[in-house]
Amino acid sequence: MPVAFELDLPQDLASLRLPPAVDRRLQHLLNQQDQGIPLTDEERSEAEGLVDLAEMLSLLRLRARRTS
């Protein structure tokens, strides 16, 4: 079943980024994993969601650059 929702996006889509605190959290989780420190199931789920969000923002930035 498709789901539709509306987002208020900034005027300048090319400026979309993870907020600094969220980016730091993602980097912390990825660094922890890279150092061989296992993530809990909750941390892994959090990291996956943050990576998905970061990828979506990157795609939006790329599309914004193509249309400008």
C-alpha positions in Angstrom: 0.0 0.0 0.0 1.6 3.3 -1.1 2.0 6.0 1.5 2.3 9.7 0.6 3.5 12.5 2.8 4.6 16.1 2.5 7.9 17.6 3.6 8.8 21.2 4.0 12.1 21.4 2.3 14.5 24.3 2.4 14.6 26.7 -0.6 18.2 25.5 -1.4 18.1 21.7 -1.7 21.8 21.7 -2.3 22.3 22.7 1.3 20.6 19.7 2.8 22.8 17.9 5.3 22.5 15.8 8.4 22.4 18.1 11.4 25.9 18.1 13.0 24.9 16.2 16.1 23.2 13.5 14.0 26.3 13.3 11.7 28.6 12.9 14.8 26.4 10.1 16.1 26.5 8.3 12.8 30.3 8.7 12.6 30.6 7.4 16.2 28.6 4.3 15.4 30.5 3.7 12.1 33.9 4.2 13.8 32.9 1.8 16.6 32.0 -0.8 14.1 35.3 -0.2 12.1 37.3 -0.7 15.3 35.7 -4.1 15.8 33.5 -3.1 18.6 30.2 -4.8 18.0 27.1 -2.7 17.8 24.0 -3.7 19.7 20.9 -4.6 17.7 19.5 -1.2 18.6 22.7 0.7 17.6 22.8 -1.3 14.3 19.3 -0.3 13.5 20.0 3.3 14.4 23.1 3.3 12.2 21.2 1.8 9.2 18.5 4.4 9.5 21.0 7.2 9.7 22.9 5.9 6.6 19.6 5.6 4.7 18.8 9.2 5.6 22.3 10.4 4.7 22.0 8.7 1.3 18.5 10.2 0.7 19.9 13.7 1.4 22.8 13.1 -0.9 20.5 12.1 -3.7 18.3 15.2 -3.2 21.5 17.4 -3.3 22.6 15.7 -6.5 19.2 16.2 -8.1 19.1 19.9 -7.0 22.5 20.5 -8.6 21.3 18.9 -11.9 18.2 21.2 -12.0 20.0 24.4 -11.2 
